[in-house]
């Protein structure tokens, strides 16, 4: 009888082992929340840093200096964490987006992981800084590397959007192929398919134009360099091209709908 | 005397005037133009010609219907695709920390 509680406990443990613990998967939403949380912390600590800096520059007292060190360190830690969580969210978004080739994905993973490792190392070196000079020296490391991180961010984001468009184009192409097979079948049965065939050629032309826009986007994204003072301008240019690409796909869809209508009616 | 004269004139002229009025009305009624029927009939508007297309023998083709359904699905996807991803633009960070 004494062994009964022990046995029931062991049985419970044994049975629990059969049910897998539903570990919360670290998906994009979770990563994005994480990034937003850290970004808010950064913004708040940046306000404190500005105030402490101003106080120190005005009074130059030991108290204000200690406060400036503390607030600067806190802000730099949050800045590093924000950037790290941002790149992580970007990486997960890249993973969850279909339409990107494995090669492109792996190249981006490698670049993003390198930057995350660098930021982690930078963040780890911050707590040991004992003076403002030390902090500024460590801060410069990230500041120098930041233009590269920015370029990588825009290029990765571009890949994500291109991937989405690419996926949709692939799907439309599949339908075009199926429609072409059907038109051939109809023609083989002796029906006149001149109109649907001509419209299908025009539809394929739209797809071709969308591919051209994608290539143009890639060229614009590839040209964003660390030396660009205003990278957002290039990004906006790329985005305009992506919208044009999307418009061609919409026109292709509209054409296919007309072809179907033509086939369905005598 | 004058009163009697006026009364006498009225007695003669009144029946003449009434008679003239009757003749006038009679003549008018005879010369009356029949109303224009075409004006009274409201204009008949022709109903819009409905282009009725007869469905072809491919109208219910399984393959065609499948393509159509897929295309409608893709159309919605194209409409809703986020091409901006503004939430994933690089964060604005202070990269000029100095004292």
Interface residues (C-beta under 8 A of the other chain):
Chain A: X32 X35 X39 X42 X46 X49 X53 X56 X57 X68 X72 X75 X76 X79 X82 X83 X86 X89 X90 X93 X132 X135 X136 X139 X142 X143 X146 X149 X150 X153 X154 X157 X160 X161 X164 X165 X168 X171 X172 X175 X178 X179 X182 X186 X232 X235 X239 X242 X243 X246 X249 X250 X253 X256 X257 X260 X263 X264 X265 X266
Chain B: X53 X54 X55 X56 X58 X59 X61 X63 X64 X66 X67 X68 X70 X71 X74 X75 X77 X78 X79 X81 X82 X83 X84 X85 X87 X88 X89 X90 X91 X93 X94 X95 X96 X97 X98 X99
